[in-house]
């Protein structure tokens, strides 16, 4: 099904869903005769089919009559929200010369069904599944190094919108061996009456840690909610007899990394510094001599891979310290303004460029709260390029970004914000076909 050639009258009606008072739309349905009334029928398409709570849905329809006029007719949209009674009118649109009409259903908050009525003809019902909006409050800026052990537990907080009291919340960590393989590391946490959740977690082995909060299907939601991915590093506590401090931490791909510390062996003592990358063995990367007070330093000109570092000086051994090397991502400019129902392709380059096939997320800024959620994903291609299409729906300013999640080789990073002003639908609005690919 394809709807095209919308006239100016239909375009003006596209914004009417938010403007027409609900009371003015309420009318009895005794005259509605179904999909084929008086030789006329109504078709309706909705997109996307799955959204995060608070996002918009594009409603695109077609009024078809055998020999009767189809222009200038009033199409009324109806929505049923799961758990909230029957269908209610949410807005109107005016049919174009060839019968097409379109509009946005703003702020869809739970599983919903839609249909359209033109005169006495009614479209089929079209469902939209909605995932709750999960906002995780990061316990620290991304890249922060957390220490292992009970004494260094980390607090996680967040919220679920709409409030879904009793839904189970789980903390997941990405596998160190397979990208996009997630395992539960803490569960039996539940959403409270006010929609919030809170818990503490103890980390064990050092290394990279990609974390996310998942709220399992519950109540009126049959789609799980997933938070933004948070990337951290886990390391051991320092040995005061021989310290090892990296700077910066994490370090961006290709940038210099400085390792420094103090040895109790004193001035002139040799410090043997070793490195172990993912799947490798300990390799000596330098043997600096300690200066005054036992201070020592070693600089790596260009860091390219995350690694565990340790040092030996005489009889002293340092703790094993994990240093993450961040991906570098450059997002190409996007149009500053597009009509609702436009496919925008987000492109750019991620480094290290040789790592093809790595997942890249397209994230949208939450309508409520200062956080992000994944709307689609792609993968790095030859030269580190990526291309992620997204069907932009709604109205007003929408903010996106590119997120490259980490793994044992390189830790995650994100681009700056990418803003789009979404305007009323264009004169040609094809039936939406692009649906999101969400993380596993």
N, C-alpha and C positions, 0 to 999 in steps of 0.2 A: 504494500500500500504506500502510495507516494502522494503527498499534497503539495501543490506548487502554485505560483502566481498569486500570492496574496495581495489584495488591493490596499490602498491607503485606509479605507474604512476598517478592514480587518486588523491592520496594524494598530490603529488607534484603539481598537477594542482589546488588544493584547494586554494593555495595562489595566483594564477595567476590573480585573479580579480583586485587586486591592482597594478599588475605589467605590464599587457599588455597594450600598448598605445591604446587609444581609436581610433586613426586614423587607426591603423593596423587592427581594427575589423570592420570598416565601410565597408559594402558591400551591394549590392542590394539584395532585397528579392524576385526578380522575379522568382527564382528557388524554392522557398519554397512552398510546395504543401499541407501543413496541417498536421493533426495528424496522418494520415495513408498514407504515401508516399512510393511507391515502396515496399509495404509490411512491412514497418518499422513505428514505432511510438515512441514518446518521452513522458515520464511522468515527472512531476516536482512537488515537494512539497516545501513550504516555512515555516519557523518558526523563531520567533513567528509570529502570525497573527496581533498582536497589539504591537507596540514598541513606546518608547519615542524618539523624534527627536535626531539624532546623533548616535543611536545604530545600531548594525549590524543585518543582517538577513541571516540565513543559507539557501542555495539553494541546494537541494538534488534531483538528477534526475536519470532516467533510460532510456537507449536506447534499444529498443526491435525490433528485426528483425526476420522474418521467414526464417531461413536458411542462412542468410547473416552474415558476420563478424560484430561484435559489438565492438571489442577491438580497442583501439588506434584511435578512431574517435574524432574529435574536436567538442565540445559542446560550443556554443556561447550563453551567457546570455544577455537578453535585458531588459531594465527598462523604464517604463514611469512614470514620476513624475507629479502629478496633477498640472495643470496650466503651464506646461513647454513644450508643444508640444507633438510630437509623441514618439515612442520607440527609444532608443539609446543603442548601444552595451556597456556593462560595463566590459566584461571579458570573458575568455575562460577556459575550463577544458578539460581534455582528458579522454575518457571513459576507464574503467577498462576492464578486460578480460570478465566479464559478463555484461558489458554495463553500469555499474553505474558511476556516476560522481557527484562531489560536489564542492561547493565553498561558499565564503562569499560575500554578498553585503554590503560593509562598509558604515557607515555614511548615513543611510537612513534619509532624512530630512523632507519629507512630504508624504502624501498618495501616494503609488506607486503600480505599477503592473509589474509582471515579467513573461517572458516566455523564453524557451530555444529552440535552433535550432541545430539539428544534421543532417548534409547533407541537404536533402530537407524536412525533417520532423520537425514539430513544435509542441511544447507542448501546452496545454491549458494555459490560462493566470491566474496567481495566484495573488490576491490582498494582500496588507499589509496596514493596517491603522496606521497612525502615530499621536501621540499626541505631541503638542508643549512642549518644555522643559521650565518649569517654575522655575526660580531661585528666591527665596525670600531671601532678605538680612535681617537677624534677627535684630530687633531693639536693642537687648541686649542679653547677654548670656542666654541660657535656664535656667529656675529656677528663673530668676530675678523677683522681686515683683514690679508690676506697681501700681500706686496709682489711685484711682477713681477720677472722676471729670474732668471738661473742662480744668482746669489749668494744668492737668497732661496728656494731650493727647500724644499719642505715634505715631511716624512716621514709616510707612512701605514703603520699597522700593524693587524693584526687576526688573527682565527682563524676556522677552519671546524670545525664539530662536526656529526657525527663527522668525524675526520680523513679527508681525501680527497686523499691525496698525488697530485700531478701535475695536479690540476684547474686550469684557467686562471682567473686573477683579472683583472678589468678595472676600471678607474676610469672612471666615466661622469659626464658633466656635462649638466644639463638645458639644452635649447635656450633661447636668450634670446628667441625669437620665439613658440614654441608650448609651452604647458604640457603636461607628460607626454610630451614628445619628448626622448629621451635619446640622447646620442652618446658613443662611446668616445673618451677623450682619452689613455688609457695602457693598454697591454696587454702580453702576453708576460711576465706574472708568474705564478708557479705556487705552489700550496700545497706546503709542505714536509712532511717526514715526521711532524712533531709537530703538524700541522694549522695552523701559523701562516703568515702571509705578511707581507712588508715591502717597501716601495719608496719612492722619492722622486719628486716631481713639480715641474716648473717651470711657473708660470703666466705667461701672456702679457698679453693685453689686460685693462685694469681693468674692473670691473663686479661684478654679483652672481654667485655660484657655488653652485648646488645640486649636491652631489656624492653619489655612492653607490658602493658596492663590489658588483659582481656576480660570482658564481662560476658559471661555465658548467657545464651538465650533463656529468657525467663518472663513469665507473665504475658503481656501483650507483645513482647518482642520475640520473634523466631529467628532473628539474625543477631549474631554476636556483635558486640562493640569492641573496637580495637583502638588503643591509644597510639600516639606518636611513639616512634622508636627512640629510646634514650641510650646513648653510647658512653660507656665508662671503661676504666681500667681498674683491675684489682691487683694489689701488690702486698708484699709482706711488710711487717714493721721493721724499722731500721735497727741495725746492730750499732750501738754507740761507740764500739771499739773501731769500727771501720764503716763509715757512712758512704752512701752512693746516692747523689741527688741529680736527676736529669733536668735540663732546662733548654727550651720550653718543653712543657708536658701537657698535652701531646704536641707533637711537632708535625707541621704540614709536609707532605711529600716533597722531597727535593731540597728541603731547607736544612741548615746545619743544626746539629744537636750537640750540646755540651754536657758531659758527665763530670761531676766533681764531688769531692768529699774530704773527709779528714781521717787519717789513720793514726792510731795510738802508737804505731811503730816509730813515729817521729820523722823529723826532717831527714831527707836522703833515702828513705825507705822506698823500695820499688813496690808499685801497685800493679798487679796483673789484672787487667780488665777483660772479661770474656762476654761473649754474646751468643744467644741461642734463639734462632728464628723458628717459626712454626715448622715442625717436622724435622728440624735439623739437630745438630749437636753443638756443644759448647766450643766456641772458637775464640782464640785470643785475638783481640783487636787493638791492643796497645799496652805498653808497660811504662807509664809515666813515673817519674820520681817525685816523691813528696817534698814540698818546700817547707818554709817556716811554719812551725806549729803542726806539721803533718798534713798540710793542705795539698791536695793534688787535683789535677784537671786533665781532661782528654776531650778533644773536639772531633766529631764525625762531620766531615764537610757537607755531605748530602745524605740525609736519612731517607731510605726508600722502603723499609719494611719494619713493621712492629717487631720487637724483640724483648727477651728477658736478659737483663744485664746483671752481672755480679762481679765482685772483685776479691782478690786475695792479697794480703800484705803481711808477710811473715806468718805468724800463727793466727792472724785475724782473718775472718771471712765476713763479707758483707751479706746483707739480706739480698734475696733475688728481687730485682726491681723490674717491673714491666713498663715499657715505654711504647705508647701507641703512635704510629705514623699515620696521620690523617690523609684520606683521599683529598684531592684538590678538585673542585668542581666549578666550571664556568657555565652559566646559563645564558643563552642567547636572548636578545630582546624579543618581546612579544608585542602584538598590537595593543595599543592603549585603550581601545574601545572596540567592542564587537556586539552585534545583535544577539539576543538570546536565541539559542538553537544553533550556534556556530561551533564548528569543530576547530579548536585551536591546537596546534602542534607545538609542544614544548621541546626545544632542542638544546644541545650544549655538548660540552666535552668534560670527561672525568679523567683524572690521572691518578695512578699509573695507566697510561694509554694501552699498554700491552695486555692488560687484564680484561679481555673480552668476556662477555657473558655474565658480568656482575649486575645484580639487580639495582635499579634506580627507581625511587619513588617520586611520584608527583603528589604533593601534599597541598591541602587547602587549609587556610586559617579558619579556626572555629568561629561560628557566628556568635557564640557565647564563650567568653573566656579567652585568655591569651595562650592558646595552644594550637596544635595542628593535628590533622588526621589524613590518612592516605586515601586518595581517590582513584589512583591508577598507577600502573608500574610499567617499566620497560627494562631493557638490558643494554649494557655497553656493547658497542660494535667495534669494528676495526678502527684504530686510531683513537679509541676512547669516546667516540661520539655516541649519542643516544637521541632517541626521538619518541616522545610520548604524546599521543593524541588525547584530547579531552573535549567532550561535548559540553560547552559552557551554557548553563541554563540559569535563569533568574533575572534579577534587576539590581542596579546599583553596583557599588564597588565590590569586587571579589579579589582576594589575595591568595596567591599560590607561592610555592617554592619547590626546589629540587632537593631531595634528600638522598644521599648515597649512604646506605647503612654499612657498618663495619663488618669485619670478619677477623680471623686470627692474623691475616697478613697486613691489612690496613684498617684503621678505625674509621668510623663514620664522620660525615660532615654534611653541611647544608648550604645551599646558595642563599643569597639575600632575597627579600620579598619581590614578587612579580605581581603587579597590580593590573587588573582589567576592569574597565567600566562597562557593565552589561546594559545594553539599551533594548528597547522593544524589538520584537522579531523582525527580520528583514522581509523584503517583498517576496522572496522565494524561500520557503521553509520545508525541506524534505523531511520525510518521516525519519525520526532518530533511529539509528541502528547501532551506535557505539555504546557498549555497556562496560562498566569498570572491571578491571582485573585486580582483585585485592590480594593482600598477602595471605599465604597459606595459613 
